[in-house]
Amino acid sequence: MKIAIFCPNWVGDLVMATPALRAVRRQFPQAEIVAVLRPYVADVLDGLDLVDRRLLHTPRLKSLWRKTPVEASRGLRFAARLRREKFDLALLLANTFRSAFWAWVSGARQRVGFDLYQRGWLLTDAVPPPPVDIPQPVIDNYLELAARIGCQDLNRTTELAVRPADEERLQTFWQQHSTGDYAGRGVVCLSPGGAFGSAKHWPEEKFAELATQIAADLGKRVLVLCGPAERESARRIAKFANHPAVLSLADEALSIGLTKAAVRGADLLVTTDSGPRHFAAPFRVPVVTLFGPTHMAWSDTYYDLARHLQVPVDCGPCQQRACPLLHHRCMKDLRVRDVFQAASALLNDDGVTRRAA
């Protein structure tokens, strides 16, 4: 049996899909499972055995993280590759019309996905979708689809791994950047970015103030994470903090693997509602997430070491990529002292189990 799983196109969503991938793997241990996904999220699955192969597809010539690899294909070339696979089953975790179209093009005998965006006619098993106006965890939606093909193990625990090469790169970074007396005192990672849009961003000055306070009052090193489009922002945060224990990855060769390694080695992650936020749970790292325009229920993973902060505003959560009213109060009104208190509480909780047994 050969199964194609059309994976989500966002980093955080792919992490939230790992329980469904694991459920399929355990239900069909003898099947060949092929993940169909975009190149810029492929590294999320590095080190895991949830799929046997990856089939990379991109409608663009370049990815955000790296040049599109030669094995990624598009258009007619991608259609031909899909047809050659002769899939028995296609499971659509991606809720897009395009994913349903490609599953149909593949010729898979069974095509299972939610009946959304007028794509039901392309599916053999069009599953009634959850209400789009009632926020609910997408991790449960992925598991519902896995259950539709007979999966029994529907545990919600997300799963990630770090390659030794990425761990070595992180260690080299720390060796090259002295933090004086702060070395060995632990690390707090800050993830200020978000590909969704500017509405999710917390002001750089506030991240810098938080970084300084964590270093000065808690005695921790602070590492500012970033993606390729966020280098300048990460540099500014470290510069505004003006503290020897506050560093950024902005000048490194960035990758999802390096970010995973940094989060796994941290004592705490403070982050916007972005993809790297979801790296904390699989590694049992406590996390404080700053929510603005997005409803926290959509991305809930039932993680016990997570603390969510959100300022109630009359206009939100609006789910918009940029503030339509231009004031951005949902993020600007979130105070540094409240974030610091949440971070301190997690760091000082002796009962917190920070690593899986």
C-alpha angles and dihedrals in degrees: 000000000000121000128192117202113196101210130209118269098227126079095230093045091052090053089050088051094058093089089057091047090051091049091054092046092053095043093050105031094161096047125101105239118200122191113214107203149137119275094238093063098037094095090064088078096048112131095017127111096209094112133030098216142002126229108200122209129180131173087198130067095231135033126222095247104039144346112297107267118240091246091063112094139188141191119358092354090059092047090053092050091051092050092050091056093065094206119201094200135019118197113195113209089159109084097211134116089231093060091052091048093053092046088054091047090052090064093229108172093223122037117184126187145116117294096242137136094018092293099120093105089062092058131075091204109035104187116208105253125237115256108283092209096055113074112230134158113280088209086071091048091055091049091049089058090048089052090053090065093049103270114158105182102076101163113158097216111125120223136211139156136201123225116232089238091059092047089052091051090053092049090050089052092055092046091054095047115060117206095182115213090003093070111117095016095107134260135259114199122211119201108190101166137083132182091210092079147280093289090077094054123108112211114275091229090059093049088050092050090049091049092052092048093049091050096043101038102029099032094231131140112241123214119192111211125205146169124232093273092049102055096109092048091052091049092051093050092052091045094048090048089057094191126130092228094055113088137160137212091226095115096046130094095266125219140153087248093058091048091051090051091050093050093046090054095047130101090214142001123214110191149156117246092283138125098274088056087077093055090076100066099055090053095042092242115152113244137196112201123199110213125195123150097006128082109242093218093070093065102030112138097180090245112168096208094055126106119192123205123192133161112225110235130173092236099050162158082008100165090223123144092222127025106267091201093048095226097094091201094157089072104022092056092054103107126225092224091058092051091046091050092051091048093048092049092055094044093048097045103112090190094062113114100212100179131045113256 
